[in-house]
């Protein structure tokens, strides 16, 4: 969309100001509890889309965002994941990873040392320069004291969103 202003320049030249668009925009969440194995890097199955302007997020098989044709550029991503050991004071460490094209690109890490909680929420925010076809996935790795089963709490507790930046 372009906006044309008339008569604003001394020689009455038309000015066109482009209306930039920061799409694609997506916001997804984990619909229910996802169970993962202790101390194992596991992809988070974000399966519920709240917003997906360009149909760029696969919420049914690969659980990832892929940069669509014509939408290369800088992207802002925000991730938060609620991890739960299901046992009081059992979490030893928790990590979430942002993978770009199958390779770890960013990480958020909480090491609880001797103050082991039952549950925690990890957050990760970053800006990445992406090309058409690049894809972004989120993984978790949680270590509990008793090597038990870990839950990723769904709904508002585990979400992933992103959008292209203009500028």
N, C-alpha and C positions, 0 to 999 in steps of 0.2 A: 504494500500500500504506500502511495506517495502523496504528500500534501503539497499543493502548489500555492505559493503566495504570490500575489500580483502587486506590482508597483512599490515594492519595498526596497528596491535597489535604485540608485540615482538615475540609471538609464532605463528604468522600467523593465528590466530583464526578469523573467520568471525564475523563481527559486524553487527547487524541489528538495524537500527534506525527507529522506527515507525513514520509514517507521520500522526500526529494527525489531526483530522477533527473537526471543530467547528460547524458542522451542528447539529440540524436544524437551518436554518436562515429564517426569514420571514420579509417582509415589506409590510404593508397594509395601505390603506387610505380610507377615507370616500369619495365616488364618487361625491356626491352632498350635498346640504344643508340638515341637519337633524334638524327638529323642535322638541323642547322638552318643557315640561311645566315648568313654573317658580317654583323654590324651590322644585324640585322633582328629586330624584336620578334616572337617566336613562342610560341604556346601550348604548354605542356608536356602531353603526352598521357599522363597518369597512367592506366594501363590495367589495373592489378592491384590488387584490393581485398584487404587483410588483414582489415579490420574495417569494417563499414558497418551499424550497428544499425538504422537507419531507412530503408535503401535510398535515402539522400539524395545519394549520390555517383554521377554518371553516368560510368562508366569505359569506355564503348563509343563514344560519339559526341561529346559536348560536353566531357568531361573536367573536370567542375566539381561543386562541392557546392552544393546548393540547400536553403534552410531549409524543412523540412516544416511542414505545418499544425499549429498548436498549439505550435511550438517556437521562437518568437521569443525574443530575449534577447541576452545577452553571450556571445561565442564566443572561444575561444583557438585560434589557428592556429600551427602550426610547419611550416616549409618548409626543406628543404635540397636543393641541386642541385649536382651535380658537373659542371663544364664542362671540356672537353678540346679544345685546339686541334689535336691530332694531330701537332703539330710542336714540337720543342724550343724553349723560350723564345719563344713566339709570341703569348701572350695580352696584349692591351693593356688591356682593361677587360671587366668582366662585371657584369650587373645581373639581378636577379630582381624581378619585380613581382607583387604581389597585387592583382588587380582585383576590385572589388565592383560588380556589375551593369554590367559592361562598361567601367568607368572605373578607372584606376589609383588605388589607395588607399594602398598601402605599397610601399616599395622597399628593396632591399639592393644596395649598389654596392661593387665593388672596382675601383680604378683602380691598375694595376700600375706606371705611369709607366715608368721605365727598367729595372725589375727584372722583366721579362716572364717569367712561368712558362709551363710547358706546360699545366698543369691546376690547378684550384682548386675548393674547395667553398664555396658561398655559403649563408648561413643567414638566415632571416627569421622572427621571432616577433612576434605582435601579438594584441591583444584588440580586437574590433569589436562594436558594438551592431547586431544584425541583425533584420530583420522577416521575416515569413513570405513566401517567394518570392524573397528576396534570394539572389544566387548569387555564388560565389567561384571565381575561376580564377587559375592561376599561369602567368606568361610569363617568358621569358628573352630577353636581348639580349646577345650576346657579340661583341666586336670583337677581331680578330687582326691582327697586323702585316701578314701577306701576304694578307689578305682571303680566307683559305681556308675550308674547310668545318669547322664546329664540331660536336663530339659532346657530347650530354648522356648521361653514363654511367648505365645503368639499375641495377635491383636495389636493393641497400642504399645506393647512392650518391645516389639521387634520390627523395626521399619527401616526402609531404604528409599532415599529419594535423590533426584539429581536434575540438573538442567544445564543447558548451554548458556555460557556467558556472552554478553555483547560488549564489545569495547576493544 
